Amino acid sequence: MLADQPPVTTKTDNDDLPFAQALTRARDLAESTICDALVGAEGDVADSMIYAVKGGKGLRAFLVIESARLFGIDRFVSRPAAGAIEAIHAYSLIHDDLPCMDDDDLRRGKPTVHRKWNEHIAVLAGDALQALAFELLGGMGRAELTLGLANAAGVRGMVGGQAMDIAAEGVATPLSLDEIMQLQAGKTGALIRWAASAGAVMAGEDPAPLESFGGKIGIAFQIADDILDVEGDAASLGKAVGKDAGAGKATFVSHLGLDGAKSRARELVTEACDALSSYGDKADCLKDAARFVISR
Ligand code: GRG
């Protein structure tokens, strides 16, 4: 989408995989963590939880694992946190797709959970994924990590942002740019910020640089999503497009224009990478992730 970004770096030694492989490895690790935790659970709710978790990019799991690796924390130690964030993310997508919210039939190129099963299974699968996330995190015995995710997922974070978004539908005065920033910092940004700073929290180090990085890529991610809603196609994105404009919603694109939105996204990626300067080249893979969020 934004082709003039620098190329992603290509590392090859043992654990330092090139970005694309590190992303796949993180996604697989998160998916297997969730599947392992569900062994023995049977029936439509358990089946639909696994169905909903599979097929994503694994960006949030990647952020957890790579931010932990910055502090020398092995991916098998951070694995439950990677599973937890992908479980919360999957729950949010299932509920967001419901007829009472965004009413979507397609997610990750597959029928949404309420389409494949039904609405009550979709509500319960989302509920159970949220509970599972805290079961996984609880097993790590790190209260500050757990409290941080509860805060990010809740009314001061993702749920609060989602509520603002729904409340803004159909109102006479579209949201201002500042209001959109606030809404998106909760709806999309809070989970990304938590994931990006999880490694520092696990290590007991200052999370401020990673929080700043996460905040900036969270907004860049949402700007890219708004651009894809205009420029993308449903087949390659695996979900419906053109919904924002169709609903007359204020977005980053409606405020900044397509070119303005692209240039703001690029600035945010540069600022996000700068926020990691104190980590040197150890943070190269995270910087690749920042470039990736606007090149989807
Ligand atoms: C229902 C409580 C509740 C919250 C929903 C995050 C959210 C709040 C709704 C999702 C709506 C949406 C599509 C927002 C755009 C940004 C976003 C979260 C896109 C999907 O994330 P990706 O691209 O998805 O990381 P994959 O499939 O790769 O995991």
Boltz pocket constraint, residues with backbone or C-beta under 6 A from the ligand:
constraints:
  - pocket:
      binder: B
      contacts: [[A, 55], [A, 56], [A, 57], [A, 58], [A, 59], [A, 89], [A, 91], [A, 92], [A, 93], [A, 95], [A, 96], [A, 101], [A, 108], [A, 153], [A, 158], [A, 159], [A, 162], [A, 187], [A, 188], [A, 221], [A, 222], [A, 225]]
      max_distance: 6.0
